[in-house]
Amino acid sequence: MKRGVVLFVGAAIVAAAVTLGLSVAKGQRLRQPTNPSGYQNISPDQLSAMLQRKDFLLVNVHIPYAGQVEGTDFFVPYTDVETKVPATLPDRQAKIVLYCQTGRMSAIAAEALVRMGYTNVVNLDGGMVAWERAGYPVHQR
């Protein structure tokens, strides 16, 4: 009886994976899902690849200033995103990538932008700490 239940559950999982299209072709990676707050977390390697074909606004929200990723468009303290970003970027469908030192402040800022109706918000998971650990430089002004 237990073996039958295990086989049934296993078959159901396989069927669900096929139905949902969770299989990944060789060499491809699944897109990282959007978190429950409505923004997407990305890795340093993903940001590095995105910077090669930059089609987004890169915003440093860390306070106090602790360095920057090359290609940063502007600095907005995470506590000010609700007042400063709409004036600078009124298009709520524009892609915005946020980062800070460790990812905590940028996650707060990302949540605020999503609440305000921005639909294409991305957060560098782990911030500049993760960026440096992945071998990428953090620049000073």
N, C-alpha and C positions, 0 to 999 in steps of 0.2 A: 504494500500500500504506500509506504513512504517513498519507495523508489519511483512509483508511478507519479506521485505528486511532484517530486524533484524533476523528473523528466518533463512533466507538463509545464512547470514553472520555467524551466530552462528553455523549452520550445517557445513559450510565450515571450520571453525576453528576446530571443533571436528574431522572432517574427516582428516584434515591436521595433527593434533596431533597423530591420530591413524596411519596414513600413515608414519609419521616420527618416530614412535616408542617412543613418548615422555611419554608414560605411565610408571609409576615406580611401581614395585612390593612392597608390604608392607615391610617396614624396609630398603629398598634400597634408595640410594641417587643418583641423576643424577651426572655424572662426570662434574666437573666444566669445562666450555669450555675454549679453548685456546683463549687468547685475540687477537685482530687484529695484534699485533706485533709478534705473532708466538710463544710465550711462555705461559706456564700455571701458573696461580696464584693458590696457595693453602692456606688453613687456618692453624692455629697452630695445630688444632686437626688432620688434615690430615698429617702434618709433623710428629707429634708425632707417629701416626700409622706407617708411613713410616720408622721411626727410629727403630721400633721393628724388621723390616726385611730389614735392610739397604742394598740397592743395588745401591747406588748413591754416588756421591761426594758432600759433604756439604761444601759450601764456604761462608765465611763471607767477604763481600765486603765493610763494613762500615769503613770510616775514619773520625776522628781518632778512634782508638780502644775504644769500649764502652761495651765490654763483648762478650760472645759467647754462643751459644746453644751447649749443650753437644753432642759430636759426630762430631763436626766440623773437617773437614779434613785439611783445610788450609785457610789462609787469603790472599786475593788479593784486594788491593784498587780498587774500582769500576773504577777509572780512568786508571787502568793498565790491565784490563781484556783482552784487545785485544792483548797485547804483552806477558802476562804471562801465560794465560790459554792454548793457543795452545802448548807451550813448555811442560807444565805439563800434558796436556790431549789432545793428538793429535786426538783421536777417536771422531769425530764429531757426532756420534750417542750415545755416552755415556750420561747417565742421570746426570745432574748437577742441584743441588738445591742451589739457591742463597738467601742470606738474608743480611739485614743491620739493622739499628736502627728502621726506620719507613717504609721501603719498597721503598722509592724513589730512593736511590742509587742502590739497587739491581734490580729495574725495568730498570734503565739505562744500567746496566751491562748485564741484560738479553737481552735487545734489541740489544746490541752490539754483543753478542754471536750468536744470531739468524742471524744477518746480515753477520756474518762470516761463516755461514753454519752449526752451531750446531742445531740439530733437536730435542733434548730432554731436553729443558731448562725449569726449574721450579723456580718460585719466591715465597717466603714466603710473602703473602699479609699482610701488616701492620708491617712486620719486628719483631724485638725483643720487641717492645712496645706491639704489639698484642700477641706475645708469652707469655709475662709476664701477660697481662690482662687475658689470658686464663688459668692462674694458673701454668704455666711452669717456671722453674728457668732459669735465665741468669747467667752464671758463669763468674768469672774474672780469668785471668791467674794467 
